[in-house]
Amino acid sequence: MTASSEPATSRSSTAEPSRTGAQGGPRSTPAAVRSSLLRYRIIAYVVGVVLILLVVVGMPLKYLADEPAVVKTIGPIHGLLYMIYLAAAFDLASRLRFPAKRTILVMLAGTIPFLSFVAERKVVTLVRAGRGAASA
């Protein structure tokens, strides 16, 4: 029993230095960054679409047609999705070691219609160019 558990321990200890020996540790491996980027891109798109629906459809209906149902429905959904967006943006920014200014700007992009699409394209361009930690 001791002999069977020992090789597993030695295998995991030999594999560990190669993973953590990378520049940013296991959180910054290319696969981890790719999956984090994919999550960020999906939620950025969804938050952008829902915010546009809220502003372009919901707000005019509420104030021009006195019909607040759309805002009452989409508003809380956008709020929940925005919290998920914040978590995804922070996760990606921490993996890529974004400067604080860039991290905050990316996080705020989910509050202005159409800006989440612009921020998403900019982040993807930076990541693909390998300039994640470059100055904002």
C-alpha positions in Angstrom: 0.0 0.0 0.0 2.8 2.4 0.8 4.6 1.5 -2.5 1.5 2.2 -4.6 1.0 5.6 -3.0 4.6 6.6 -3.2 4.9 6.7 -7.1 1.8 8.9 -7.2 3.4 11.3 -4.8 6.7 11.3 -6.7 4.8 11.8 -10.0 2.9 14.8 -8.7 5.9 16.3 -7.1 7.9 16.1 -10.4 5.0 17.5 -12.4 4.5 20.4 -9.9 7.7 22.4 -10.6 7.0 22.5 -14.3 3.5 23.9 -13.7 4.5 26.5 -11.1 7.8 27.2 -12.7 5.9 29.1 -15.5 6.1 32.9 -15.2 2.7 33.4 -13.6 2.1 30.0 -12.1 -0.6 27.6 -13.0 -3.2 30.4 -13.3 -1.2 31.9 -16.2 -0.7 28.9 -18.3 -1.8 29.4 -22.0 -4.8 27.0 -21.5 -6.0 28.8 -18.4 -5.7 32.2 -20.1 -7.6 30.9 -23.1 -10.4 29.5 -21.1 -10.6 32.7 -19.0 -10.6 34.8 -22.2 -13.4 32.7 -23.6 -15.5 33.2 -20.5 -14.8 36.9 -20.5 -15.7 37.2 -24.2 -19.0 35.4 -23.8 -20.1 37.4 -20.8 -19.0 40.7 -22.3 -21.1 40.0 -25.4 -24.1 39.0 -23.3 -23.8 42.0 -20.9 -23.5 44.3 -23.9 -26.6 42.9 -25.6 -28.7 43.0 -22.5 -27.6 46.6 -21.7 -28.5 47.7 -25.2 -31.9 46.1 -24.8 -32.4 47.8 -21.5 -31.4 51.3 -22.8 -32.8 51.1 -26.3 -36.0 49.2 -25.6 -36.7 49.3 -21.9 -36.0 52.9 -21.0 -38.0 54.4 -23.9 -40.9 52.2 -23.0 -40.7 53.2 -19.3 -40.5 56.9 -19.9 -42.3 57.5 -23.2 -45.0 54.8 -23.0 -45.3 54.5 -19.2 -44.6 50.8 -19.4 -42.0 49.8 -16.8 -42.3 46.0 -17.2 -39.3 45.7 -19.5 -37.0 47.6 -17.2 -38.3 45.7 -14.2 -37.5 42.5 -16.0 -34.3 43.2 -17.8 -32.8 45.6 -15.2 -32.2 42.9 -12.5 -31.0 40.4 -15.2 -28.4 43.0 -16.3 -27.4 43.5 -12.7 -26.8 39.8 -12.2 -25.0 39.4 -15.5 -22.8 42.5 -14.7 -21.7 40.9 -11.5 -20.7 37.8 -13.4 -18.9 40.1 -16.0 -17.0 41.7 -13.1 -15.8 38.4 -11.9 -14.8 37.2 -15.4 -13.0 40.5 -16.1 -11.2 40.4 -12.8 -10.2 36.7 -13.3 -8.8 37.5 -16.8 -7.0 40.7 -15.6 -5.4 38.8 -12.7 -4.2 36.0 -14.9 -2.7 38.5 -17.3 -1.5 40.8 -14.6 -3.2 43.9 -16.1 -2.4 47.2 -14.5 -5.0 48.5 -12.1 -6.1 51.2 -14.5 -6.7 48.8 -17.3 -8.6 46.4 -15.0 -10.9 49.1 -13.8 -11.6 50.4 -17.3 -12.4 46.9 -18.6 -14.7 46.4 -15.6 -16.5 49.7 -16.2 -17.0 48.9 -19.8 -20.1 46.8 -18.9 -21.9 50.0 -17.8 -21.9 52.0 -21.0 -23.9 50.7 -24.0 -21.7 49.3 -26.8 -18.5 49.8 -24.8 -18.3 46.2 -23.6 -17.9 45.2 -27.3 -15.1 47.7 -27.8 -13.4 46.6 -24.6 -13.7 43.0 -25.5 -12.0 43.6 -28.9 -9.3 45.6 -27.2 -8.6 42.9 -24.6 -8.6 40.1 -27.2 -6.1 42.1 -29.3 -3.8 42.7 -26.3 -4.0 39.0 -25.3 -3.3 37.7 -28.8 -0.4 40.2 -29.1 1.0 39.0 -25.8 0.8 42.4 -24.2 -1.5 41.6 -21.3 0.7 43.2 -18.6 1.8 46.2 -20.8 1.0 49.6 -19.5 -2.5 51.0 -20.1 
